[in-house]
Amino acid sequence: MKLYLASLAAGVLVGIVYSLMNVRSPAPPVVALIGLLGILIGEQIVPVARHLWKGDGLKAAIGLADCSNHVLGRLPGRTTDAADDAAPRS
């Protein structure tokens, strides 16, 4: 949850700086968010395609490429594994 709040705070800070400089954001918020989603999904196309090329099914390829964790990150309220708890956080 701290990561989400830090990201929101950074966005608010950038918005304040834009406002003080009398500059508009480069893209409307919805367009920017859809663009970011496209980037995240695009990053996963090559790993999934590699697994598909090896003969894995689509569902298996998505799981093996670890797409949901990369695109969504650790969701709030999600239970953690012992291995996740032992890993250092950045």
TIMAR-487013 format. One record per atom (N, C-alpha, C, CB): atom name; residue number from 1; x, y, z. Coordinates in nm, 2 decimals. Glycine has a CB too. Example, Ala and Ser with C-alpha at 12.3 -4.5 7.8 and 13.67 -1.06 7.14 Angstrom:
! TIMAR-487013
{node N, 1, {1.32, -0.57, 0.78}},
{node CA, 1, {1.23, -0.45, 0.78}},
{node C, 1, {1.32, -0.33, 0.78}},
{node CB, 1, {1.13, -0.45, 0.90}},
{node N, 2, {1.28, -0.22, 0.71}},
{node CA, 2, {1.37, -0.11, 0.71}},
{node C, 2, {1.29, 0.00, 0.79}},
{node CB, 2, {1.41, -0.06, 0.57}},
! end
This chain:
! TIMAR-487013
{node N, 1, {0.08, -0.12, 0.00}},
{node CA, 1, {0.00, 0.00, 0.00}},
{node C, 1, {0.09, 0.13, 0.00}},
{node CB, 1, {-0.09, 0.00, 0.12}},
{node N, 2, {0.20, 0.12, 0.07}},
{node CA, 2, {0.29, 0.23, 0.07}},
{node C, 2, {0.34, 0.27, -0.07}},
{node CB, 2, {0.41, 0.20, 0.16}},
{node N, 3, {0.36, 0.17, -0.16}},
{node CA, 3, {0.40, 0.20, -0.29}},
{node C, 3, {0.30, 0.28, -0.37}},
{node CB, 3, {0.43, 0.07, -0.37}},
{node N, 4, {0.17, 0.24, -0.35}},
{node CA, 4, {0.06, 0.31, -0.42}},
{node C, 4, {0.05, 0.46, -0.37}},
{node CB, 4, {-0.07, 0.24, -0.39}},
{node N, 5, {0.07, 0.48, -0.24}},
{node CA, 5, {0.06, 0.61, -0.18}},
{node C, 5, {0.18, 0.70, -0.23}},
{node CB, 5, {0.06, 0.61, -0.03}},
{node N, 6, {0.30, 0.63, -0.23}},
{node CA, 6, {0.42, 0.71, -0.28}},
{node C, 6, {0.40, 0.74, -0.43}},
{node CB, 6, {0.54, 0.62, -0.26}},
{node N, 7, {0.35, 0.66, -0.51}},
{node CA, 7, {0.32, 0.69, -0.65}},
{node C, 7, {0.22, 0.80, -0.66}},
{node CB, 7, {0.27, 0.56, -0.72}},
{node N, 8, {0.11, 0.80, -0.58}},
{node CA, 8, {0.01, 0.90, -0.59}},
{node C, 8, {0.08, 1.03, -0.55}},
{node CB, 8, {-0.10, 0.87, -0.50}},
{node N, 9, {0.16, 1.03, -0.44}},
{node CA, 9, {0.22, 1.15, -0.39}},
{node C, 9, {0.32, 1.21, -0.50}},
{node CB, 9, {0.30, 1.13, -0.26}},
{node N, 10, {0.39, 1.13, -0.56}},
{node CA, 10, {0.48, 1.17, -0.67}},
{node C, 10, {0.40, 1.24, -0.78}},
{node CB, 10, {0.56, 1.06, -0.73}},
{node N, 11, {0.29, 1.18, -0.82}},
{node CA, 11, {0.20, 1.23, -0.92}},
{node C, 11, {0.15, 1.37, -0.88}},
{node CB, 11, {0.09, 1.14, -0.95}},
{node N, 12, {0.10, 1.38, -0.76}},
{node CA, 12, {0.05, 1.51, -0.71}},
{node C, 12, {0.16, 1.62, -0.71}},
{node CB, 12, {-0.01, 1.49, -0.56}},
{node N, 13, {0.28, 1.58, -0.67}},
{node CA, 13, {0.39, 1.67, -0.67}},
{node C, 13, {0.42, 1.72, -0.81}},
{node CB, 13, {0.52, 1.60, -0.61}},
{node N, 14, {0.43, 1.63, -0.91}},
{node CA, 14, {0.45, 1.67, -1.05}},
{node C, 14, {0.34, 1.76, -1.09}},
{node CB, 14, {0.46, 1.54, -1.14}},
{node N, 15, {0.21, 1.73, -1.06}},
{node CA, 15, {0.10, 1.81, -1.10}},
{node C, 15, {0.12, 1.95, -1.04}},
{node CB, 15, {-0.03, 1.75, -1.05}},
{node N, 16, {0.16, 1.97, -0.91}},
{node CA, 16, {0.18, 2.10, -0.85}},
{node C, 16, {0.29, 2.17, -0.93}},
{node CB, 16, {0.22, 2.08, -0.71}},
{node N, 17, {0.40, 2.10, -0.96}},
{node CA, 17, {0.51, 2.17, -1.04}},
{node C, 17, {0.46, 2.21, -1.17}},
{node CB, 17, {0.63, 2.07, -1.06}},
{node N, 18, {0.38, 2.13, -1.24}},
{node CA, 18, {0.32, 2.17, -1.37}},
{node C, 18, {0.24, 2.30, -1.36}},
{node CB, 18, {0.24, 2.06, -1.43}},
{node N, 19, {0.16, 2.30, -1.25}},
{node CA, 19, {0.07, 2.41, -1.23}},
{node C, 19, {0.15, 2.54, -1.20}},
{node CB, 19, {-0.03, 2.38, -1.11}},
{node N, 20, {0.25, 2.53, -1.12}},
{node CA, 20, {0.34, 2.65, -1.09}},
{node C, 20, {0.41, 2.70, -1.21}},
{node CB, 20, {0.44, 2.61, -0.98}},
{node N, 21, {0.44, 2.61, -1.30}},
{node CA, 21, {0.51, 2.65, -1.42}},
{node C, 21, {0.41, 2.69, -1.53}},
{node CB, 21, {0.60, 2.54, -1.47}},
{node N, 22, {0.28, 2.68, -1.50}},
{node CA, 22, {0.18, 2.71, -1.60}},
{node C, 22, {0.19, 2.62, -1.73}},
{node CB, 22, {0.19, 2.86, -1.64}},
{node N, 23, {0.22, 2.49, -1.70}},
{node CA, 23, {0.23, 2.40, -1.81}},
{node C, 23, {0.12, 2.29, -1.80}},
{node CB, 23, {0.37, 2.33, -1.81}},
{node N, 24, {0.06, 2.25, -1.91}},
{node CA, 24, {-0.04, 2.15, -1.90}},
{node C, 24, {0.03, 2.01, -1.91}},
{node CB, 24, {-0.14, 2.17, -2.02}},
{node N, 25, {-0.04, 1.91, -1.85}},
{node CA, 25, {0.02, 1.78, -1.86}},
{node C, 25, {0.02, 1.74, -2.01}},
{node CB, 25, {-0.06, 1.67, -1.78}},
{node N, 26, {0.12, 1.65, -2.05}},
{node CA, 26, {0.14, 1.62, -2.19}},
{node C, 26, {0.03, 1.54, -2.25}},
{node CB, 26, {0.26, 1.54, -2.20}},
{node N, 27, {-0.06, 1.47, -2.17}},
{node CA, 27, {-0.17, 1.40, -2.23}},
{node C, 27, {-0.28, 1.40, -2.13}},
{node CB, 27, {-0.13, 1.25, -2.26}},
{node N, 28, {-0.40, 1.40, -2.18}},
{node CA, 28, {-0.52, 1.38, -2.08}},
{node C, 28, {-0.50, 1.26, -2.00}},
{node CB, 28, {-0.65, 1.38, -2.16}},
{node N, 29, {-0.54, 1.26, -1.87}},
{node CA, 29, {-0.51, 1.15, -1.78}},
{node C, 29, {-0.55, 1.02, -1.83}},
{node CB, 29, {-0.58, 1.18, -1.65}},
{node N, 30, {-0.67, 1.01, -1.89}},
{node CA, 30, {-0.72, 0.88, -1.93}},
{node C, 30, {-0.63, 0.82, -2.05}},
{node CB, 30, {-0.87, 0.88, -1.98}},
{node N, 31, {-0.60, 0.91, -2.14}},
{node CA, 31, {-0.51, 0.87, -2.25}},
{node C, 31, {-0.37, 0.82, -2.20}},
{node CB, 31, {-0.49, 0.99, -2.35}},
{node N, 32, {-0.32, 0.90, -2.10}},
{node CA, 32, {-0.19, 0.86, -2.04}},
{node C, 32, {-0.20, 0.72, -1.97}},
{node CB, 32, {-0.14, 0.97, -1.94}},
{node N, 33, {-0.31, 0.70, -1.90}},
{node CA, 33, {-0.32, 0.57, -1.83}},
{node C, 33, {-0.34, 0.46, -1.92}},
{node CB, 33, {-0.44, 0.58, -1.73}},
{node N, 34, {-0.41, 0.48, -2.03}},
{node CA, 34, {-0.43, 0.37, -2.13}},
{node C, 34, {-0.29, 0.35, -2.20}},
{node CB, 34, {-0.53, 0.41, -2.24}},
{node N, 35, {-0.22, 0.45, -2.22}},
{node CA, 35, {-0.08, 0.43, -2.28}},
{node C, 35, {0.01, 0.35, -2.19}},
{node CB, 35, {-0.02, 0.57, -2.31}},
{node N, 36, {0.00, 0.38, -2.06}},
{node CA, 36, {0.08, 0.30, -1.96}},
{node C, 36, {0.04, 0.16, -1.96}},
{node CB, 36, {0.07, 0.36, -1.82}},
{node N, 37, {-0.09, 0.13, -1.96}},
{node CA, 37, {-0.14, 0.00, -1.97}},
{node C, 37, {-0.09, -0.08, -2.09}},
{node CB, 37, {-0.29, -0.01, -1.96}},
{node N, 38, {-0.09, -0.01, -2.20}},
{node CA, 38, {-0.04, -0.06, -2.33}},
{node C, 38, {0.11, -0.10, -2.32}},
{node CB, 38, {-0.06, 0.03, -2.44}},
{node N, 39, {0.19, -0.02, -2.25}},
{node CA, 39, {0.33, -0.05, -2.23}},
{node C, 39, {0.34, -0.17, -2.15}},
{node CB, 39, {0.40, 0.07, -2.16}},
{node N, 40, {0.27, -0.18, -2.03}},
{node CA, 40, {0.28, -0.30, -1.95}},
{node C, 40, {0.24, -0.43, -2.02}},
{node CB, 40, {0.19, -0.28, -1.83}},
{node N, 41, {0.13, -0.42, -2.10}},
{node CA, 41, {0.09, -0.54, -2.18}},
{node C, 41, {0.19, -0.57, -2.29}},
{node CB, 41, {-0.05, -0.51, -2.24}},
{node N, 42, {0.24, -0.47, -2.35}},
{node CA, 42, {0.34, -0.49, -2.46}},
{node C, 42, {0.47, -0.56, -2.41}},
{node CB, 42, {0.37, -0.36, -2.52}},
{node N, 43, {0.51, -0.52, -2.29}},
{node CA, 43, {0.63, -0.59, -2.23}},
{node C, 43, {0.61, -0.74, -2.22}},
{node CB, 43, {0.66, -0.52, -2.10}},
{node N, 44, {0.49, -0.78, -2.21}},
{node CA, 44, {0.46, -0.92, -2.18}},
{node C, 44, {0.44, -1.00, -2.31}},
{node CB, 44, {0.34, -0.94, -2.09}},
{node N, 45, {0.43, -0.94, -2.42}},
{node CA, 45, {0.40, -1.01, -2.55}},
{node C, 45, {0.52, -1.11, -2.58}},
{node CB, 45, {0.38, -0.91, -2.66}},
{node N, 46, {0.64, -1.06, -2.57}},
{node CA, 46, {0.76, -1.14, -2.61}},
{node C, 46, {0.77, -1.26, -2.52}},
{node CB, 46, {0.89, -1.06, -2.61}},
{node N, 47, {0.77, -1.25, -2.38}},
{node CA, 47, {0.78, -1.37, -2.30}},
{node C, 47, {0.67, -1.47, -2.32}},
{node CB, 47, {0.78, -1.33, -2.15}},
{node N, 48, {0.55, -1.42, -2.34}},
{node CA, 48, {0.43, -1.51, -2.37}},
{node C, 48, {0.45, -1.58, -2.50}},
{node CB, 48, {0.30, -1.44, -2.36}},
{node N, 49, {0.49, -1.50, -2.60}},
{node CA, 49, {0.51, -1.56, -2.74}},
{node C, 49, {0.62, -1.67, -2.73}},
{node CB, 49, {0.55, -1.45, -2.84}},
{node N, 50, {0.73, -1.65, -2.65}},
{node CA, 50, {0.83, -1.75, -2.64}},
{node C, 50, {0.78, -1.88, -2.59}},
{node CB, 50, {0.95, -1.70, -2.55}},
{node N, 51, {0.69, -1.87, -2.48}},
{node CA, 51, {0.63, -1.99, -2.43}},
{node C, 51, {0.53, -2.06, -2.52}},
{node CB, 51, {0.56, -1.96, -2.29}},
{node N, 52, {0.46, -1.98, -2.60}},
{node CA, 52, {0.37, -2.03, -2.70}},
{node C, 52, {0.45, -2.10, -2.81}},
{node CB, 52, {0.28, -1.92, -2.76}},
{node N, 53, {0.56, -2.05, -2.85}},
{node CA, 53, {0.65, -2.10, -2.95}},
{node C, 53, {0.70, -2.24, -2.90}},
{node CB, 53, {0.76, -2.01, -2.98}},
{node N, 54, {0.73, -2.25, -2.77}},
{node CA, 54, {0.78, -2.38, -2.72}},
{node C, 54, {0.67, -2.49, -2.71}},
{node CB, 54, {0.84, -2.36, -2.58}},
{node N, 55, {0.54, -2.45, -2.73}},
{node CA, 55, {0.43, -2.54, -2.73}},
{node C, 55, {0.34, -2.54, -2.61}},
{node CB, 55, {0.49, -2.68, -2.74}},
{node N, 56, {0.37, -2.44, -2.52}},
{node CA, 56, {0.28, -2.43, -2.41}},
{node C, 56, {0.14, -2.37, -2.45}},
{node CB, 56, {0.34, -2.34, -2.30}},
{node N, 57, {0.04, -2.40, -2.38}},
{node CA, 57, {-0.09, -2.34, -2.41}},
{node C, 57, {-0.09, -2.19, -2.36}},
{node CB, 57, {-0.20, -2.42, -2.33}},
{node N, 58, {-0.19, -2.12, -2.40}},
{node CA, 58, {-0.20, -1.98, -2.37}},
{node C, 58, {-0.20, -1.95, -2.22}},
{node CB, 58, {-0.32, -1.91, -2.44}},
{node N, 59, {-0.29, -2.02, -2.15}},
{node CA, 59, {-0.30, -2.00, -2.01}},
{node C, 59, {-0.16, -2.04, -1.94}},
{node CB, 59, {-0.41, -2.09, -1.95}},
{node N, 60, {-0.10, -2.15, -1.98}},
{node CA, 60, {0.03, -2.19, -1.92}},
{node C, 60, {0.13, -2.08, -1.96}},
{node CB, 60, {0.07, -2.33, -1.97}},
{node N, 61, {0.13, -2.03, -2.08}},
{node CA, 61, {0.23, -1.93, -2.12}},
{node C, 61, {0.22, -1.81, -2.04}},
{node CB, 61, {0.21, -1.90, -2.27}},
{node N, 62, {0.10, -1.76, -2.01}},
{node CA, 62, {0.08, -1.64, -1.93}},
{node C, 62, {0.13, -1.67, -1.79}},
{node CB, 62, {-0.07, -1.60, -1.93}},
{node N, 63, {0.10, -1.78, -1.74}},
{node CA, 63, {0.15, -1.82, -1.60}},
{node C, 63, {0.30, -1.83, -1.59}},
{node CB, 63, {0.08, -1.95, -1.56}},
{node N, 64, {0.36, -1.89, -1.69}},
{node CA, 64, {0.50, -1.91, -1.69}},
{node C, 64, {0.58, -1.78, -1.71}},
{node CB, 64, {0.54, -2.01, -1.80}},
{node N, 65, {0.52, -1.68, -1.79}},
{node CA, 65, {0.58, -1.55, -1.81}},
{node C, 65, {0.55, -1.46, -1.69}},
{node CB, 65, {0.52, -1.49, -1.94}},
{node N, 66, {0.47, -1.50, -1.59}},
{node CA, 66, {0.45, -1.43, -1.47}},
{node C, 66, {0.39, -1.29, -1.50}},
{node CB, 66, {0.57, -1.41, -1.39}},
{node N, 67, {0.29, -1.29, -1.60}},
{node CA, 67, {0.23, -1.16, -1.65}},
{node C, 67, {0.15, -1.09, -1.54}},
{node CB, 67, {0.15, -1.19, -1.77}},
{node N, 68, {0.07, -1.16, -1.47}},
{node CA, 68, {-0.02, -1.10, -1.38}},
{node C, 68, {0.05, -1.03, -1.27}},
{node CB, 68, {-0.12, -1.19, -1.31}},
{node N, 69, {0.16, -1.09, -1.22}},
{node CA, 69, {0.24, -1.02, -1.11}},
{node C, 69, {0.31, -0.90, -1.17}},
{node CB, 69, {0.34, -1.12, -1.05}},
{node N, 70, {0.36, -0.90, -1.29}},
{node CA, 70, {0.43, -0.79, -1.35}},
{node C, 70, {0.33, -0.67, -1.38}},
{node CB, 70, {0.50, -0.83, -1.48}},
{node N, 71, {0.22, -0.70, -1.44}},
{node CA, 71, {0.13, -0.60, -1.48}},
{node C, 71, {0.06, -0.54, -1.36}},
{node CB, 71, {0.03, -0.65, -1.58}},
{node N, 72, {0.01, -0.62, -1.26}},
{node CA, 72, {-0.07, -0.58, -1.15}},
{node C, 72, {0.01, -0.55, -1.03}},
{node CB, 72, {-0.17, -0.68, -1.12}},
{node N, 73, {0.13, -0.61, -1.02}},
{node CA, 73, {0.21, -0.59, -0.89}},
{node C, 73, {0.14, -0.67, -0.78}},
{node CB, 73, {0.23, -0.44, -0.86}},
{node N, 74, {0.19, -0.65, -0.66}},
{node CA, 74, {0.13, -0.71, -0.54}},
{node C, 74, {0.01, -0.63, -0.51}},
{node CB, 74, {0.23, -0.72, -0.42}},
{node N, 75, {-0.10, -0.69, -0.51}},
{node CA, 75, {-0.23, -0.63, -0.49}},
{node C, 75, {-0.25, -0.61, -0.33}},
{node CB, 75, {-0.35, -0.70, -0.55}},
{node N, 76, {-0.31, -0.50, -0.29}},
{node CA, 76, {-0.34, -0.49, -0.15}},
{node C, 76, {-0.43, -0.60, -0.10}},
{node CB, 76, {-0.40, -0.35, -0.12}},
{node N, 77, {-0.40, -0.65, 0.02}},
{node CA, 77, {-0.48, -0.76, 0.08}},
{node C, 77, {-0.45, -0.89, 0.04}},
{node CB, 77, {-0.62, -0.73, 0.06}},
{node N, 78, {-0.36, -0.91, -0.05}},
{node CA, 78, {-0.32, -1.04, -0.11}},
{node C, 78, {-0.23, -1.11, -0.01}},
{node CB, 78, {-0.25, -1.03, -0.24}},
{node N, 79, {-0.25, -1.24, 0.01}},
{node CA, 79, {-0.17, -1.31, 0.11}},
{node C, 79, {-0.03, -1.34, 0.05}},
{node CB, 79, {-0.24, -1.45, 0.14}},
{node N, 80, {0.07, -1.34, 0.14}},
{node CA, 80, {0.20, -1.35, 0.09}},
{node C, 80, {0.26, -1.49, 0.12}},
{node CB, 80, {0.29, -1.25, 0.15}},
{node N, 81, {0.35, -1.54, 0.04}},
{node CA, 81, {0.42, -1.66, 0.07}},
{node C, 81, {0.54, -1.63, 0.16}},
{node CB, 81, {0.47, -1.73, -0.06}},
{node N, 82, {0.59, -1.74, 0.22}},
{node CA, 82, {0.71, -1.72, 0.31}},
{node C, 82, {0.83, -1.68, 0.23}},
{node CB, 82, {0.74, -1.86, 0.38}},
{node N, 83, {0.84, -1.72, 0.10}},
{node CA, 83, {0.95, -1.68, 0.01}},
{node C, 83, {0.94, -1.53, -0.02}},
{node CB, 83, {0.95, -1.76, -0.12}},
{node N, 84, {0.82, -1.48, -0.03}},
{node CA, 84, {0.80, -1.33, -0.06}},
{node C, 84, {0.84, -1.25, 0.07}},
{node CB, 84, {0.66, -1.30, -0.09}},
{node N, 85, {0.81, -1.30, 0.19}},
{node CA, 85, {0.84, -1.23, 0.31}},
{node C, 85, {1.00, -1.23, 0.33}},
{node CB, 85, {0.78, -1.30, 0.43}},
{node N, 86, {1.07, -1.33, 0.28}},
{node CA, 86, {1.21, -1.33, 0.30}},
{node C, 86, {1.28, -1.25, 0.20}},
{node CB, 86, {1.26, -1.48, 0.29}},
{node N, 87, {1.22, -1.21, 0.09}},
{node CA, 87, {1.28, -1.13, -0.02}},
{node C, 87, {1.29, -0.99, 0.03}},
{node CB, 87, {1.20, -1.14, -0.15}},
{node N, 88, {1.41, -0.92, 0.00}},
{node CA, 88, {1.42, -0.78, 0.04}},
{node C, 88, {1.33, -0.70, -0.05}},
{node CB, 88, {1.56, -0.74, 0.03}},
{node N, 89, {1.28, -0.59, 0.01}},
{node CA, 89, {1.19, -0.50, -0.07}},
{node C, 89, {1.27, -0.38, -0.10}},
{node CB, 89, {1.06, -0.46, 0.02}},
{node N, 90, {1.24, -0.33, -0.22}},
{node CA, 90, {1.31, -0.20, -0.26}},
{node C, 90, {1.21, -0.09, -0.27}},
{node CB, 90, {1.37, -0.22, -0.40}},
! end
